[in-house]
């Protein structure tokens, strides 16, 4: 399994660069403030999501996020309890989509980018499942957990390399980077751990406070 991820590392780096070039075309002159590599709870997808100040502001106004209590009253019945709790803890209600990648404006699904990485991950996952199909559930989970750990290590290493080599063309501290896992209670821990590794201490602390993650240990967001 390690061999698969060793080979995948440079492919992820190349795919993210390709996606980012397409995203830059979409962004135009808007100001980028954050970029994430996102995945799902099984770690069989990967995608680059980017947001800008302009898109965030437009989305916030459209959602009525300027009034946090009114927003929760209107939309809370559609949200899981942990998301409601997260919104309540946010220090910057006027920027309530700032750290919600699902509401961000820019991504790429062009061939040759991270969509191809997702295909490789899915195929590898299916091969593992087929190979381990007869194992007891606890043994299967133990082996698949190794897949998840290696995935996270590889994606983080790729992200670190890209940032250190200024692949995003942004000044230090201009943008915040982290890894996001959708619909999973591990999301908070993954975001916090990755943000700490990918950003300066100052940017990391600001991210925690603005996102409300400084008050959460686990959960989806």
DORO-169797 format. One record per atom (N, C-alpha, C, CB): x negated, y negated, z negated. Coordinates in steps of 0.2 Angstrom, whole numbers, plus 5000, padded with zeros to 4 digits. Glycine has a CB too. Layout:
N
XYZ...
//
This chain:
221
499650065000500050005000499649945000500550004994499049944996498549884996498349875003498049904992498249925007497949915014498449875018497849975017499149885017499649855021499649775019500349885019499549765013499549695011498949655012499749685003498349695012497749665015497749635022497149715014498049685026498149665033498649605034498349725037499149605029499749555030499449485028500249575026498949485024498749415021498649365027498149425017498149375031498049325037498649315041497449355041499049365042499649365046500149315043500049425047500149315036500649265033500349195034500649285025499749185033499449125034499549095041498649125033499449135046499549115053500349095054499349165058500749135051501449125052501749065049501849185049501449055043501648995039501448925043501348985032500848925046500648875050501048865056499848885052501248915059501648915065502348885063501748985068502648905058503348885055503248805054503548915049502648785050502648715048502548675054501948715044502248695059502248645065502948635068501748685071503348685068504048675071504448635066504348745072504248645059504648605055504448525055504548625047503848515056503548445057503948415063502848445058504048455068504448425074505148405072504448475080505448445068506148425065506148365060506448485061505648365056505548315051505448245054505048325046505148235059504948175062504548125057505648135064504848065056504448025051504748025044504547955054505148075042505348075035504748095031505948125035504848085024504348095019504448165016504348035014503948215017503948275014503748275007503548325018504148305002503948304995503848374992504448264991504048424996504048494993504048544999504548504988503748594997503748655002503748714998503148655007504148764999504148834996504048885001504748834991503848944998503849005002504449044998503249045002504949065001505549094998505549165000506149055000505849204996505949274997506649294993505349324994506749364994507349394991507149434985507849424996507649464981507449504976507149564977508149524972507149594983506849654985506149634989507249694990506049574990505349554993505249585000504749574989505849575004505749605011505949545016506349655012505949485013505949425018505449375015506749395018505249335020504849275018505049215023504049295019505049155020505249105024504949035021505949095025504748995025504548925023505048875023503948905027505248845018505748795017505348725015506248815012505548675018505248605017505848555016504748585022505748505011506248455011505948385011506648465004506348335012506048265013506548225008506148245020506248165006506648125002507248105005506148065000507248095012507848065015508348115015507648045023508148185017508748235017508948245010508448295020508548245005508748254998509248194996508148254993509148134998509548084996510248084999509248014998510248105006510848115009511248175007510748125017510948225005511348285002511648264995510848345001511248234991511448214984512048164985510948174980512048124989512648074990513248114992512448014995513148164997513648205000514048244994513448245005513648274990513848314984514148274978513348364982514048214978514248174972513748194966514948184971513148204967512748224962512548174957512048264965512748114959512548054955512948054948512647984958513448094948513848104942513848174940514648074943513348194936513248264935513848304932512648274930514148274927514748304923515348314928514948254918515448264933515948274937515848324942516148204941515248334944515048384949515148454946514248374951514948464939515048524936515748544935514648524929516148494934516848504933517148524939517248444930516948494945517248514951517048584954517048454956516348594953516048654957515848704952515448634961515948694945515648744941515948814941515748724934516648814943516948884944516648924949517748874945516248894954515948934959515248954957515948894965514948934952514248944950514148994944513948874948513649024944513449074939513249034933512849124940513449054927513249024920512548994920513349064915512049034922511349004922511248944926510849064924511648944932511548884936511848824933511848894943512448834930512748774926512248754920513448794923511948794917511548784911510948744914511248844908510648764920510048734923510248654925509848764929510848644928511048584929511148534923511748584933511348564918511448524912510748504909511848564906510248544910509648524907509148484912509248584906509448464918509048424922508948354920509348424929508348334920508148264918508348214923507448254916508448234929508548184935509148204939507948184940509748184936510348204939510448174946510948184935510148114947510248084954509848124959509948014954509448174957509048214962509148284961508248194961509848294960510048364958509948414964510748364956509748394970509648444975508848454976509948434981508448404972507748404974507448464973507448354969507648514968507248574967507648634968506948574960508148624973508648684975508448694982509348664974508048744984507848754991508348774995507348814991508948804992509448824996509848764999509948864992509748704997510048644999509548605003510248604993508948625004508448595008508548595016507748615007508248545019508448535026508048565031508448465027507448595030507048615035506748685035506548565036506748725040506448785040506448805047506948845036506048865049505948885056506148955056505248865058506448975061506549055063506249065069507349065062505749035072505449045078505049105078505048985080505049145084504649205084503949185083504749235091503549235080502849225078502749195072502549175084503249165068503249135062503449185056503649075061503649165051503849205045504349255046503949165039504749245052505349285053504949355055505749265059504449355058504049415060503749445054503549405065503549415049503249435043503849475039503049385038504449445040505049475036505149545040505649435037505049555046505249615050504749665047505149605057504049645046503549695044503749715037502849665044503949665033504049685026504649735025504249625022505149725029505749765029505549835031506349735034505149835037504949905039504549945034504549895046504149905031503749945026504149965020503149895023504649925018505049935012505550005014505549875011505750005020506150065022505750125022506450045029505150115024504650175024504550205017503950155028504450155013504350175006504950205003504150115001505550185004506150215002506250285005506750165004506150285011506250355014505750405011506050355022505150385010504650425007504750445000503950395007505050404996505250414989505950434988505050354985506350444993507050454992507250514987507350474999506750564986506950624982506750604975506650684985506350554973506150544967506650524962505550494967506550534955507050504950507050434951506850534943507550394948507650324949507050284945508250304946506850314939506350274936505650284939506250304929505550334942504850344946504850304952504750414948505450304956505550264962505450184960506250274965505750164954505650094952504950074951506150084946504650124948503950104946503450094952503650164942503550134957503150134963503450064967503250194968504050054967504249994971504049934968505049994972504049934961503749874957503049864960503749894950502649914961501949894964502049854971501649964965502549874975502649834981502749764980503249874985503249754975503349684973502749644970503949684968502449674966501849644963501349624968501449684958501149674973500749664978500949604983500549724982501649604984501949554988501849484985502649564989501949474979501849414976501149394976502149414968500749434974499949424974499749394981499549484972499949434986499749414993500049344995500049474998500749334994501049274996500649214992501749274995500549224986500249174982499549154985500149194975499149214986498449204989498449164996498149264990498949185000499049145006499249075005499549185011499649065001499848994999499248954997500448994994498948984992498348944989497848924995497948994984497648974999497248965005497448905009497149035009498148905011498348855015498348785012499148875017498448785006498448715002497748695002498748724995497248735000496548714999496248695006496148774996496548725011496248705018496648655021496248765022497148625017497548565020497948585026497148505021498248645026498648665032499248625033498748735031499448585027500048555027499948475029500448555021499348455029499148385031499348335026499348375038499448355020499748305015499148295010500348335011499148235007498648215002498848254996498748135001498248264992498348294985498848264981497648304981499348304978499848274974500448244978499648224970500448244984500948214988501548254989500748194996501448324988502048374989501948424983502048404996502448454981502448504976502548574980503048494971502248624978502248694981502448744975501648704984502848784977503048844973503348904977503548824967503448954974503749014977504449024974503349084976504949034978505649044976505949104978506048984979506249144973506649204974507349194973506349254969507749204978508449194978508849244973508749184985509349214970509849264967509549314962510249294972509049294958508749344954508549314947508149374957508549344942508349314935507649304935508649364930507249334939506549324939506349254942506149374943506849224945506649164949506349104945507349134952506549094939506249044935505549054933506649034928505449124931504749134930504249134936504749204927504549154941504149154948503949084950504449194953504449044949504348974951503848934947505048934951503948944940503448914935502748944936503748924928502649004937502049034937501649014944502049114937502049014949501748994956501548924956502249014961502048884953501948804953501248794949502548774951501148824944500548814940499948834944500648854933499948884948499348904952499248854958499448974954499848834961499748794967499648724967500348814971499748694961499748624960499348594955500448594959499148534955498748504949499148514943498548434951498848504937499248504931499748444930498748504925499548394933500048334933500648344937499648274935500548374943501148384947501548444944500848404954501248494941501548544938502048524933501048604936501748484928502148464922502748414925501748424918502648374930503148334932503748374935502948284938503548434939503948474942504448514937503648534946504148534931504448564926504948524923503948594921504848464922505248414918505848394923504848354916505648374929506248354934506648414936505948334940506448474936506848534938507248564932506448584941507048544926507348574920507048644918508048574921506548664922506248734921505848734914505848754926505748674912505348674905505748694900505048604904506448694901506848724895507148794896507448674895506948824902507148894904506548944904507548884910506649004902506149054902506349104907506149094895506949114909507149154914507849144917507149234912507949174923508649154926508549134933508949104922509149134937509149114944509149034944509649144948508949004949509048934950509048914957508548894946
//
